[in-house]
Amino acid sequence: MSRVTYYILIMIIILGLGANWVIEKANRSYDIPLLRPVPEFSFLNQRGESFSNENLQKKITILDFMFTSCTGPCPLMTLNMSSLYKDFDDVQEVQFVSITVDPSIDTKDKLREYAELIGVDDGRWQFLWSDMSAIKDLKKNGFMLYADDLPQGHAIKFVLIDHKGNIRKYFDGTDEASQKVLRKDISKLVRELRL
């Protein structure tokens, strides 16, 4: 190998390492927007226990609106949420919240059965119930999501909430690419919480 070839090879390696460092630094330094605080609410979970906006403190929360008899996007959303639940099973700072938009069918017992059916075996994933007017109010005025035609007209969004109870970002609960970004953002917020 000639000396010139050797120097060119060394320069390529140095430039490659430098580019990799810049890309890694950029990936870790992006900001997740802060949109608004989650308003006060108090619903019941699948075990009949109270769950309120206070339970969002000191946890990174992924929240969605769904109903158990949905034949549209809910099964895919539940599958994606279940995947996140499993991916973050050893991260106690992460929790999941699904709020039914069909409270007349999705009783607390039905929600408990549904949770068991999909493999929820701890308190990291809460299924919440309240009366329809409170659900519509929270969905529309609290999360700024469409709430006029429930249960069918529910949103397909996953909402990322930080450890101070602030809405940070919305994600398509049915889209694979959106789920990849959500995983990255969850990890970033967990790192920030642990600092």
Helices and strands as residue ranges (DSSP letters): H 3-29, E 36-37, E 42-44, E 50-52, G 53-56, E 60-66, H 74-87, E 94-100, H 108-117, E 125-128, H 132-137, I 138-142, E 157-161, E 166-172, H 176-194
